Amino acid sequence: MLEKDSSVLGYPGEISKPLDADHHGVCKYASQEDPRYVTVRNVLKTLVGKVGLNGPFQPPLLPHSSSGY
């Protein structure tokens, strides 16, 4: 499980949803009825719908870090 601070990018309007999985399990699903699959599918459908309405996706700039990373 990741801490929330490690799982968000900091984009304006970003929505974070917990998934009951580790890094390997977030992309492997038992079936299309798997609740993790349904969650990810729905988020992707929403993003695709937004791109279709607003033209090409352009991610917002991330806050600049003075650490150089």
Buried (B, 14 or more C-beta within 10 A) or exposed (E): EEEEEEEEEEEEEEEEEEBEBEEEEBEEBEEEEBEBBEBBEEEEEEEEEEEEEEEEEEEEEEEEEEEEE
